[in-house]
């Protein structure tokens, strides 16, 4: 790769996917410009482009590991500034199918904080890089195209109160989220329409902030009552920054928590276990519940395209956005940045189709299958239940049951859902024997 190719990159979207991408590109490009519509550095951390920012977000253990790899010391900094930290199993109370999983050391870090808190700490580290600049309050207009549409050479933007301006670039990375216009831009340039896959889940959730005394958590930093086929309602109660606790209750296919305080508590009282409702008896609310709806899982299969312009890539929710109850989104964005890093570190020019193939295989496929498969465990959710999916449902139910009785199974399962280990570890002979009841759990 020549120095010309590495001279400038532009990242569209200042959320976590864009921040992680910018961090990776800053190691290989002389200048990286981050563009976002919002006022990212303003006092209001609940930015317009993240309407769900008020609600609970989980950075899974694999995401925390990657964040620390990109920004050494950021975990300690977040804890110093008020985030809660603990072991992802020993200090988190997981309740699945009404059963409490065995709490045992997993060796994984669980870091809990609000989404604006996570973003602001990562953003501060990114903007401290000497070759990174930020264009905030700037709309994205269109791509700059050369070589008869075979190469993207920059992006046209509208800075606030200014005229349309060209940002030349050797690489443009679209991290603008679920509402990305990349597919439309490509089709307008004559490329095939990217295949979209949607799975309706009809999720709705409501979030309320509280002040909760430490003793009410019983030594834990988070209480996670997971929705299941038997009781398709769930809730997470978690310590976060600012001395606050966040409580997000959720349901699927229109069974959504109310936003009046009495109805909200009544919804939580119907969960498969009483832990969170009892904890809230010791809590002081900070605000009223706020609602958000997530209609469908959405994936754009860029890896299936047969042609794609050079100098342009897509990452994060712009490629795939998942049922938020599984807390995969931020971590998949982090995993995508490691794929991007691998491709920008190669000597040859980036091959977009090779990148998308690796993004699918290394960051998205497993999480997508996990999320869609879990959604299909609810009988009311529409979708094909192949023999393989039904077999997986039966096995996971056995895993969850065994994890409520056996520390080894619980540790292994929680490392899998934290994306730190591949699901195949659950089939290791000694562990699988415990899961299947062939040896006492």
Secondary structure as UniProt FT lines:
FT   TURN            3..6
FT   STRAND          8..12
FT   HELIX           16..25
FT   TURN            26..28
FT   STRAND          31..35
FT   TURN            40..41
FT   TURN            48..49
FT   HELIX           51..54
FT   HELIX           61..70
FT   TURN            72..73
FT   HELIX           74..80
FT   TURN            81..82
FT   STRAND          84..87
FT   TURN            88..91
FT   STRAND          92..96
FT   TURN            97..98
FT   STRAND          99..100
FT   STRAND          109..112
FT   HELIX           115..127
FT   TURN            130..131
FT   STRAND          132..135
FT   STRAND          138..146
FT   TURN            147..150
FT   STRAND          151..159
FT   TURN            160..161
FT   STRAND          164..168
FT   STRAND          171..174
FT   TURN            178..179
FT   HELIX           182..188
FT   TURN            189..190
FT   STRAND          196..212
FT   HELIX           214..217
FT   TURN            218..219
FT   STRAND          222..226
FT   STRAND          233..239
FT   HELIX           241..243
FT   STRAND          245..251
FT   TURN            253..254
FT   HELIX           261..269
FT   HELIX           275..280
FT   TURN            281..282
FT   STRAND          283..285
FT   STRAND          290..300
FT   HELIX           302..304
FT   STRAND          312..314
FT   HELIX           316..318
FT   STRAND          320..321
FT   HELIX           324..326
FT   HELIX           329..344
FT   HELIX           352..359
FT   HELIX           360..364
FT   HELIX           365..375
FT   TURN            376..377
FT   TURN            379..380
FT   HELIX           387..403
FT   TURN            404..405
FT   HELIX           407..417
FT   TURN            418..419
FT   HELIX           423..427
FT   HELIX           429..435
FT   TURN            436..437
//
